Amino acid sequence: MSSDVWSVISRHDPARWRQTLSHRSKDDLPFDSLQIPIDASLLFDSTVYIDQLKGQLPAAIVNLIASRIIFHAAPALAELAVIIGALDPADRRTRSALEPIVETLTRISTRRIITPTYEVWLEASVIAGILSRTQGIPKQDRRRFLNDCLLFLLASDSRCVLITRNSRDVDLLLQLKPQTAVLLYDKI
């Protein structure tokens, strides 16, 4: 187990990252769905599910999804499941808000769900810590980047393209690990 920790540290030496990372222009980020290889599998951030349920996914993303093999990340599905417990059961709107989320989670084949390995968790945690420190995130919010890091590394580890609307945080992650395949989008 300790060799895994040292392996992660050697790949992402915290001492290398001392400066605050700047956000780049949208023109410098991967927003073009036509750049995704024809044989690439896709992995969704929770934003994709939410925007799809609201009818706010751009046509280019809908078309891409229709033509590719889709995998689902356990951390993104967990973000959806949190909503189930977080909504007020006494609110009359809760049932209608929950139904599409529960239906979405129910339809997903467990064979298509990717879960983080111990090493992915370690690496995501180290990267989340680096970003929290360099971006000046308060100590009580240090885990803010953790799910994004998990999704990002799951995509890299499984050789999938991560699809997300979270361009702000993913921009920072791409600066730390630029070889990860990502497609960003804006909701309609």
HELIX and SHEET records of a PDB file:
HELIX    1   1 SER A    2  ARG A   11  1                                  10    
HELIX    2   2 PRO A   14  ARG A   16  5                                   3    
HELIX    3   3 LYS A   26  ASP A   28  5                                   3    
HELIX    4   4 SER A   33  GLN A   35  5                                   3    
HELIX    5   5 SER A   46  LEU A   53  1                                   8    
HELIX    6   6 ALA A   59  ALA A   66  1                                   8    
HELIX    7   7 ALA A   74  ALA A   86  1                                  13    
HELIX    8   8 THR A   94  ARG A  107  1                                  14    
HELIX    9   9 THR A  110  ARG A  112  5                                   3    
HELIX   10  10 TYR A  118  THR A  134  1                                  17    
HELIX   11  11 LYS A  139  PHE A  145  5                                   7    
HELIX   12  12 LEU A  146  SER A  158  1                                  13    
HELIX   13  13 SER A  167  LEU A  176  1                                  10    
SHEET    1   A 5 ILE A 113  ILE A 114  0                                        
SHEET    2   A 5 ILE A  70  ALA A  73  1                                        
SHEET    3   A 5 SER A  41  PHE A  44  1                                        
SHEET    4   A 5 CYS A 160  THR A 164  1                                        
SHEET    5   A 5 VAL A 182  LEU A 184  1                                        
END                                                                             
